[in-house]
Amino acid sequence: MLPAIMLVAGIVATVPNASAATVAGIDISHWQGVINWTAVRASGVEFAYIKATEGTTYLDPTFDRNYPRAYYAGVVRGAYHFAVPNRSSGASQANFFFRNGGAWSADNRTLPGMLDIEYNPYGTTCYGLSQVAMVNWIRDFINTYHARSGRWAVIYSTTDWWTRCTGNFGGFAANNPLFLARYSSSPGALPRGWQFWTIWQYTSVGRVPGISGNIDKDFFNGSRARLLALANNTR
């Protein structure tokens, strides 16, 4: 099958089949401990999303070490925020994220910030919010982040959670790249509105040299040149 044409937040690229996506990435937090980023990059990992914040009070204790070390090892890096929508507004959490690692810079190796919005590890699946309230919370976050950084945030979620907790809302697909989590041999059905995934997290039990224990492993849906275009917000 010939590749389709996709638009990633204003960036035109070609979309390979899922099985042909070869730009490898990871996403990490303090759970991975000390990381040898030189070994990670040498193994073929080209990008990483690194946890910076959660809610409006939590700072990942390894972010300040991992974020610059990934950059200097040649890994295209981005910061991510774990959303806790029942604790404070989307704007409050976006501002906290921006002030504590989520700011974007046009340095050729920094991806736009990522909003991790998914199953609630602390209580009810949808954080006690209605579908309408959840959509409004997400809108508040991404609009605030865009106003502060000039970039549209990547949205990380699963199709199941998105359907349950937003009513499968399709209104963010035009601007916000999709980071889809699905531990399977294929990405499967996408949330409504998105015609393609930009990043696919396909396992949580991968292994990578330079990191002890299991790690989330990802693919970028395009070439390294397109990954850099996403980082640089260029066509």
C-alpha positions in Angstrom: 0.0 0.0 0.0 1.3 3.5 -0.8 1.9 5.8 2.2 -0.8 8.4 2.9 -0.1 12.1 3.5 -0.6 13.3 7.0 -0.6 16.7 8.7 1.0 16.8 12.2 0.2 20.1 13.8 0.8 21.9 10.5 3.7 19.5 9.4 3.3 17.5 6.2 4.8 14.0 6.2 4.3 10.5 4.9 2.6 7.9 7.0 4.1 4.4 6.8 2.1 1.3 7.9 2.4 0.7 11.6 4.7 -2.3 10.9 7.0 0.0 8.9 7.5 2.7 11.6 11.1 2.4 12.7 11.9 5.6 14.6 12.2 4.2 18.1 11.4 6.1 21.3 10.8 5.6 25.0 8.9 7.4 27.7 10.3 7.5 31.3 10.0 8.8 34.8 11.7 8.3 38.1 10.7 4.7 38.1 13.5 4.0 35.7 16.2 5.2 38.1 19.6 6.2 36.8 19.8 6.2 33.0 22.9 5.9 30.8 21.7 8.1 27.9 24.7 7.5 25.8 23.9 3.8 25.8 20.3 4.5 25.2 21.0 6.5 22.1 23.6 4.0 20.8 20.9 1.3 21.0 18.9 3.1 18.4 16.5 5.1 20.5 15.9 8.5 18.8 13.4 10.2 21.0 12.1 10.2 24.6 9.3 11.8 26.6 10.4 12.4 30.2 8.0 13.0 33.1 8.3 16.5 34.5 5.2 17.2 36.6 1.9 15.9 38.0 -1.0 18.0 39.2 0.3 21.3 40.6 2.6 20.0 43.4 4.6 17.0 42.1 8.0 17.4 40.4 9.6 14.2 39.1 12.9 14.0 41.0 14.9 12.7 38.1 13.7 15.2 35.4 16.4 17.8 35.9 19.0 15.0 35.4 17.4 13.2 32.5 16.2 16.1 30.4 19.6 17.7 29.7 21.4 14.3 29.5 19.1 13.0 26.9 19.7 16.1 24.8 23.4 15.9 25.0 23.4 12.2 24.1 21.6 13.2 20.9 18.1 12.0 21.9 15.2 14.2 20.7 13.5 14.8 24.1 10.1 16.2 25.3 8.6 16.8 28.7 5.3 15.4 29.9 2.7 16.2 32.5 0.5 13.6 34.2 -2.9 15.1 34.5 -5.0 14.9 37.7 -8.1 16.7 36.6 -10.1 16.5 39.8 -7.4 18.4 41.8 -7.1 21.7 40.0 -8.0 23.4 36.7 -6.4 22.6 33.4 -4.9 26.1 33.2 -3.3 25.7 36.7 -1.7 22.4 35.7 -0.6 23.7 32.3 1.1 26.7 34.0 2.8 24.5 36.6 4.0 22.2 33.8 5.3 25.2 31.8 7.2 26.6 34.7 8.8 23.3 35.7 10.2 21.8 32.5 7.4 22.0 30.0 8.6 25.1 28.1 9.5 24.5 24.5 12.7 25.7 22.8 13.7 25.7 19.1 16.9 23.9 19.6 16.4 21.0 17.1 15.9 18.4 19.8 12.9 19.5 21.9 9.5 18.1 21.2 6.3 20.0 22.2 5.1 19.2 25.7 2.8 16.2 26.2 -0.4 15.9 28.2 -0.7 12.4 29.7 -4.4 12.0 30.3 -5.5 8.5 31.2 -6.9 6.1 33.8 -6.9 7.5 37.3 -4.4 5.7 39.5 -5.9 7.2 42.6 -9.7 6.6 42.2 -12.5 6.5 39.7 -11.5 6.1 36.0 -12.6 9.5 34.9 -11.7 11.4 38.1 -15.3 12.0 38.9 -15.7 14.4 36.0 -18.5 14.2 33.4 -17.5 13.8 29.8 -18.3 17.5 29.1 -16.3 18.6 32.1 -13.4 16.4 31.0 -13.3 17.9 27.5 -13.4 21.4 29.1 -10.6 20.5 31.4 -8.4 19.3 28.5 -9.3 22.3 26.4 -8.3 24.6 29.4 -4.9 22.8 29.6 -4.0 22.8 25.9 -5.1 26.3 25.3 -3.1 27.6 28.3 -0.1 25.6 27.2 -0.3 26.9 23.7 -0.6 30.5 24.9 2.5 30.0 27.1 4.7 27.9 24.8 3.5 28.7 21.3 3.1 24.9 20.7 0.1 22.6 20.7 0.6 19.8 23.3 0.8 16.2 22.2 -2.1 14.3 23.8 -1.3 10.8 25.3 -4.2 8.5 26.0 -5.9 5.2 25.1 -8.9 4.9 22.8 -10.8 3.2 25.6 -10.2 5.9 28.2 -10.9 8.7 25.7 -14.2 7.1 24.7 -15.3 6.6 28.3 -14.2 9.9 29.7 -14.6 12.4 26.9 -17.4 10.7 25.0 -14.9 10.1 22.2 -14.6 13.8 21.5 -12.9 14.6 18.2 -12.3 18.3 18.5 -8.6 18.3 19.4 -7.3 16.3 16.4 -6.7 19.3 14.2 -4.0 20.7 16.4 -2.8 18.2 18.9 -0.7 15.2 17.8 -1.9 11.8 19.2 0.3 9.7 21.4 -1.6 6.4 21.5 -1.1 3.8 24.1 -2.0 0.2 23.0 0.0 -2.8 24.0 -0.5 -4.9 21.0 0.8 -5.8 17.5 -1.1 -2.9 16.0 -2.4 0.5 17.1 -6.1 -0.6 16.6 -8.9 1.9 16.4 -8.1 5.5 17.1 -10.1 8.1 19.1 -12.6 10.0 16.9 -11.1 12.9 14.9 -7.6 11.5 14.6 -6.9 10.0 11.2 -3.4 8.7 12.3 -1.3 8.3 15.3 1.9 10.4 15.7 3.5 8.2 18.4 2.4 4.7 19.4 3.4 3.2 22.8 3.2 -0.5 21.9 4.6 -2.1 25.1 5.3 -1.4 28.7 7.7 -4.3 29.2 10.4 -3.4 26.7 14.1 -3.5 27.4 16.7 -0.9 26.3 20.5 -0.8 27.0 21.3 1.8 29.6 18.1 1.3 31.5 17.6 -1.4 34.1 14.2 -3.1 34.2 11.2 -2.7 31.9 10.5 0.4 29.9 7.7 1.8 27.8 8.7 1.6 24.1 7.3 3.8 21.3 7.3 4.3 17.6 7.1 7.7 15.8 4.9 7.6 12.7 7.4 8.9 10.1 11.1 9.4 9.4 13.7 11.0 11.7 13.4 14.1 9.5 9.7 14.4 10.3 10.5 13.8 14.0 12.8 16.8 13.8 10.2 18.8 11.9 7.8 18.2 14.8 10.5 19.3 17.2 11.1 22.4 15.3 7.5 23.3 14.3 8.5 23.5 10.7 7.1 22.1 7.5 
